[in-house]
Amino acid sequence: MQPQSLSFLKALLDAPGPSGFETAPAAIWRTEAEGFADEVGAEVTGSSRATINGGGRPRIMFAGHIDEIGLMATYIDDDGFIYFDPIGGWDHQVFVGQRVQLLGRAGPVAGVIGKKAIHLIEADDRDKVTKAKDLWIDIGAASRDEAAEAVRVGDPGVLGSAILELPNGRIVSRSLDNRIGAFVVLEALRRLAADRPAAGVTAVATSQEEIAYTGGGARTAAVALEAEVAIVVDVTHATDHPGVEKKHHGDVRLGCGPVLSRGSAINPMVFDLLARAADEESIPYTLQAAPRMTGTDADAIFTAHAGVATGLVSVPNRYMHSPNEMVVLEDLDRAADLLAAFARRVDAGTDFVPR
């Protein structure tokens, strides 16, 4: 990975941006896009977009969601302890003992998630599963008024972890799901800006995917762009660690390259062209079955307006929805290479209607 791209990735991952509050990472994304895109803009939903060849056809949308799971302050008690609810799908056990960063009115507010010490828990209760309702956030305040000066009900936050580089090109961070999708689609656009396709291509850093029961920023962006073709980039579970049954979850490994989905939300012509581009460019890939919904922005995009020919490219990710997710940098580069190779093989005469 090029140094500029790696610096961009690190800044993107460290910026707090839970669903509905993506402002900080979105600003970093747009600033990077301004270095090579023809047009850069923001949408009322919190999504951001960057375009090259705006007049080209067909209109291709690359979508990666920029939000992350997080938490939200819901109540402050008389002693200044802050209660919270999750934003997105957490394993509540992950919260115990974590540091947090709340996005307060005057800036970031540090805190820790509190729970009764094991010594104070009755023996019969020690094996019970902890829920968010049993926990609180301690920002060091001595009263409700003091806490309320820094944090309001409705303020969001994220767990307090930063990127860590490990051997074999592996990085660990919170927000890999799916800040790396937003990263990959913009890196693909960077490649296309240097070697332009016939198609018009817009990269979109979509908002609110983690809570997008009605499509979030992905659906509205697809409609606004009148996208004819879309490639969604997200993460998928790496199953190369202990305790995973591959017969049920597939054989997906870190470093195996992008994962191409097949299923009901996936246009078969888009899939075939992605696979052919990967073969011709010697990009390794893995296949994954998605017989019903994909659980990604692809589900919202492929039925937008008159229908969008949609594909899904995923990056293997260990320990998803935790503060220490893990991916391999080479998989990000390969995914960006594949998206660029796909776009260069599409022109106004490409037919995506299954026949």
CORMO-V595571 format. One line per field, one symbol per residue. ss: DSSP state (2 for helix, 1 for strand, 0 for the rest). burial: # if it has 24 or more other ideal C-beta (glycine too) atoms within 12 Angstrom, else .. A space follows every 50 residues. Layout:
BEGIN
ss->???
burial->???
END
This chain:
BEGIN
ss->00222222222222000100002222222222200000111100000111 11000000111111100101111111000001111110000222200011 11110011111111000222002220000002220111000002222222 00000111100001110001111002222222222222222222000001 11111100222000022222222220001111111110000000022220 00000001111110000222222222222200001111110000000222 20000000111111111100000011112222222222222222000000 00000
burial->#...#..###################.###.##..########.###### ###..#.###################...#########.#.#.###.### ####...########..............#.#..#####.#.....##.# #...#######.#......########################..##.## ############..###########.##############.........# .############.#######.###.##..#.########...####### ####...#######################################...# .#...
END
